[in-house]
Amino acid sequence: AYRRLIAAELARSEARIEHAGPVTPEITTAIAASMTQRYHRPVTATTTPNPALVAGLRVRVGDDVYEANAAAQLAALRA
């Protein structure tokens, strides 16, 4: 249980950016700065390609997920 709590706390300091297309270092830095302001703690950003997104980004910080991609918008339209 302690390891799970430590992992959850560490995840709150990392923004995992999933992207469909290329992401510039400037965008990564801007997202990290934005999440640092939002969470009032230093947040680093890592990027991972995800072709399933079709277009756009998904940013995950801890348990929080921010969707800005075509797949999420199409799913919302279907619903």
Long-range contacts (C-beta under 8 A, 24 or more apart in sequence): 8-62, 8-63, 11-61, 11-62, 11-63, 12-39, 12-41, 12-61, 12-62, 13-41, 13-42, 13-43, 13-44, 14-43, 14-44, 14-45, 14-46, 14-61, 15-43, 15-44, 15-45, 15-46, 15-59, 15-60, 15-61, 16-45, 16-46, 16-48, 16-59, 16-60, 16-61, 17-45, 17-46, 17-47, 17-48, 17-57, 17-58, 17-59, 18-47, 18-48, 18-49, 18-50, 18-53, 18-57, 18-58, 18-59, 18-60, 19-47, 19-48, 19-49, 19-50, 19-53, 19-56, 19-57, 19-58, 20-49, 20-50, 20-51, 20-53, 20-54, 20-55, 20-56, 20-57, 20-69, 20-70, 21-55, 23-47, 23-57, 31-57, 31-59, 35-59, 35-61
